[in-house]
Every structure is written in structure tokens, then in C-alpha cells.
Amino acid sequence: MSKDCNAKSSAPPEPPAKAMTQIDFHFNVGNRLLYACYFVKKVWKLGKSIAVWSSDPLRLSDFDRRLWAFEDMAFIPHAFAGALDSDSARVILASDPTSLPDSDVLLLLDESVPPDYQKLFNRFDRIVDIVSSIPSETEAARSRYRIYRDNKYPLKAYDQKRH
């Protein structure tokens, strides 16, 4: 009995490769952490989950405090990764990116690219990088932008000075 060389394999087809995650730069922001609070509020109100990363634990603590106080009547339930209440929160903060849960959005509040960022970014639908108008932050953001561009990430830039 001869085998048909054109016979199709019975193995299921491979799922399509995931498109590269888009990275949005929100730049010319007057106050980076305050802007991040409003951004998190917007994402949270849409019912989405958001992971927030910075390598600086002090910056994350400052952001944590601001999430409690940026508006008198606002309440955004959030937690640090690994905390007792982190399983029920849709907003998680961490200085160790490997401890962040898979979420709809990854918010970057750092001057550098996260360690192992290519693997990390695959876990999120959208990445948002907030950049103030402070020259040192702007220069660091330009370096990150070049790294992402050179690695073929789809990039969008939103100038907040116009708003």
C-alpha cells in the first residue's frame, strides 16, 4: 500500500502567533504620578486589570499613597504584588516585574526598560509608558523608545501638552 505524499497531517493547526504588544508613550505630562493615578482610574473604570511596574520601591510607595488621595471621592482598590489582598485587586504594583500578574495593561513608571522586557511584554495586551516633561525623564524615555522601535514594537505617542 502506498502512502499519499499529499496527505494532510492529523495534528491540529498551530495557533496564530500573538501580535507584538503595542506600547503607548504619554509624554509631556506635568506630574507623572498624578497622571498615572488618573490613567489607572480610567482603565479600572473600564473593568480592565492593570499591573504597575517601577524598579524604585519608593516611587511605588509614593504612587500607592497618591492612589488613595488624588481625588477626595475616588477609591481605586489596589495592592502590592504578593500582599494578602492582591488576589482580589485589579490594580497590582510591583518593583519585581516577575511578580506581576498577567493583566490587560502594564503601566511603566521607570527610567529604564524592565528586565527581560520582551518576555514580560508578551503577557499584556497593552503597555503604557508615562513620561513627564522633566529633561532627565524625557531623555531616558527617548532611549526606551529607541530600544522598543529597534525591536519592532508597534509604538504610539500621545503628547499631553496639547491637552
N, C-alpha and C positions, 0 to 999 in steps of 0.2 A: 504494500500500500504506500503510495507516495504522499508526501506532505505538501500541502499547498503553500508555496513560499509567500503568497499574498494574504494568508490567513491572519486575521487580527488577533492580538493578544486578548486574553480574557481578563487581564488585570484592569482595575478601574483607572480612568484617566487621572493624571496629576492635576491637583487643583491649580488654578492660575496663580502666578506669583503675585504677592501683595505689592501694590504700587508703593513707591517711596513716599514716606510721610512728608507732608507739606510743613514748612517752617515759616511762621509769620513773625516778622520783626515789627514791633510797635515802637517807634523811635521818636525822639524829641519830646519825651514825657517829662513834665515838670518835676514830679515826685514819683519815683519808680515804685516804691512800696504802696503808696496810696493808690496809684493807678492799678497796681496788681490787685488790691482789695476790690476795686470796682469791677475789674475783669473777672475775678473769681465769683463775685456776686452774680454777674451776668450769666456765666457758664452754669453756676449752681441753680439759678432760676430756670434754666432750660432743662433741668433734670439730668445734666451730664456730670460725670465724675472728673475730678481734676487732681493731678499729682503736682506738687510744687517742689522744685529742687534748687538748692544752693549749697555749695560746699562750706559755706560760712554759717555755723550754728547760731552765732549772734544775730546775723541778718534774719535767719528763720525765726528766732525768738522775737525779734522786733516785728516781723511780719505777723506772727501769731498774735501779739498784743494788738496790732493795728486791726486785725480781722474782728476783734472783739469791740473795738472802739471807733472805727472810722465813720460810722453813722449811728446816731442815737437809737434808732429803731431797727437797725439791721442785725440779724443774727445768722451767721453762716456757720453751721456745725462743721468743725474741723478737728483734726487730731494729728499728732506726730506719728509717723510710721512705728509700729510696734507697741503703741500705747494700748491700754485696755479697751478704749472706746474706738480704736481705729477701724475695727471691722464694720462698724455701722456708719462711719463718716464717708461722705463722697468727696471730701477735700482732705488730702493727706500731704503732710510736709515731711521732708527728709533731707539730711545732708549726705546720706549714703544712697545713691541712686538705685542700688540693687535692692533696697528695702521698700521702694515704692511699688504699690500695686499697679497692675495694668489698669489704665484709665482712658477716658475719651481724650483728655487733653493733658499734655505735660507743659507746665509753666516753668520757664528757666529764669532764675533770679541770681545769676552768677556772672563773673567776668570771664570765665573760661568755658571751654567745651566740656561737657560731662565725660568722665572716664568711660571708655568703651561705648561711646555715644551711638555708634551705628547699631549695635545690638540693642541698646536701650530704646532708641527711637522707633524701632520696629514694633514695640509694644503699645504704641499710641497712635491714635488717628490724626492728631494734630499736635504740633509743637508751637509754643508761643514764647518768644524771647522779648522781654521788655527792656528798653534802653532809655535812660534819662538823657538830658541834654548836657550832662557833666562831661567835659572833654575826655577824661580818662575812661569813662564808661563807653563813650562813643567810639573811641579808638579800639578798645577791647572788642566791642560789637562788630566793628569792621573786620577784625581778624577772624572772629567766629563766622561771619558771613562768607568770607573767602574760603574757609575750610568747608563749609556746607556746599557752597557753589562748586568748588573743585571736586566734591564727591557727588555731584549731580542731584542734590536735593532740590525739589521744587520750592522756590522762595517767593515770598510776597513781602513788601514793605509798606507800612502804614505810617505816614507822617502825622503825628498827633499835634504838631504845632499849628496845623491848619484848623484844628477843631476848637 
